[in-house]
Amino acid sequence: MTRTSQPLEGGTGGRTHYGFTLTVQNEEYPYGYVSASGDATVEDSPTREDIVAIARRYRPEPEAAEFAEASFTSSEVLVRMRPTTWFSQDYSKL
């Protein structure tokens, strides 16, 4: 993850806004990557309920709650990014 700028104007309610880029790549053959950039908000004090709500997208309710319980600490931050550009390549399709 790369923070690509200084904080942008308009952060409110414990949120700071940044330009942000996230890149994920496969470094083994067949190579591939995806990179997404956009504006992001960083929330300094997400709640346990915020973490459970995100985990529910990927796991059933009991597992989402267990994940939040096992991983949530008071030092967490929550980064939300709305992509404005995407770049990707899947070299297995060439």
SVG drawing of the C-alpha trace seen along z (x, -y; Angstrom):
<svg xmlns="http://www.w3.org/2000/svg" viewBox="-24 -21 32 41">
<polyline fill="none" stroke="black" stroke-width="0.4" points="0.0,0.0 1.2,-3.4 0.0,-6.7 0.5,-8.9 -0.1,-12.4 -0.4,-14.6 -3.8,-14.7 -6.5,-16.2 -8.8,-18.9 -12.1,-18.0 -11.3,-15.3 -14.0,-15.2 -15.0,-13.1 -11.7,-11.4 -11.1,-10.8 -8.2,-12.0 -8.4,-11.9 -5.5,-10.8 -4.6,-9.9 -3.9,-6.2 -2.6,-3.3 -2.9,0.4 -1.0,3.0 -1.1,6.8 1.1,9.0 2.0,12.6 5.8,12.9 5.7,16.4 4.9,17.6 2.3,17.0 2.9,13.3 0.0,10.9 -0.9,7.8 -3.6,5.3 -3.2,1.8 -6.0,-0.5 -5.7,-4.2 -8.2,-6.7 -9.1,-8.8 -9.0,-7.1 -10.2,-7.9 -8.3,-6.8 -10.4,-6.4 -8.3,-6.5 -10.7,-4.7 -12.9,-2.1 -15.2,-0.1 -15.4,3.6 -18.7,3.4 -17.0,1.7 -14.6,4.7 -17.4,7.2 -19.4,5.5 -16.4,5.8 -15.7,9.4 -19.3,10.3 -18.7,9.7 -16.4,12.6 -17.4,15.0 -20.6,16.2 -21.7,14.3 -20.2,16.5 -16.8,16.5 -17.0,12.8 -17.5,12.1 -14.7,14.5 -12.3,12.8 -13.1,9.3 -12.7,10.6 -9.3,12.2 -7.9,9.4 -9.4,6.1 -7.2,3.8 -7.5,0.2 -4.6,-0.7 -6.5,0.3 -7.1,-2.1 -9.6,-1.6 -8.7,-2.6 -11.4,-2.9 -10.5,-3.6 -12.9,-4.3 -11.0,-3.3 -10.9,-5.9 -8.3,-4.0 -7.5,-0.3 -4.6,1.3 -4.1,5.1 -2.3,7.7 -2.7,11.5 0.3,12.9 -1.2,16.4 -3.7,15.2 -1.0,14.2"/>
</svg>
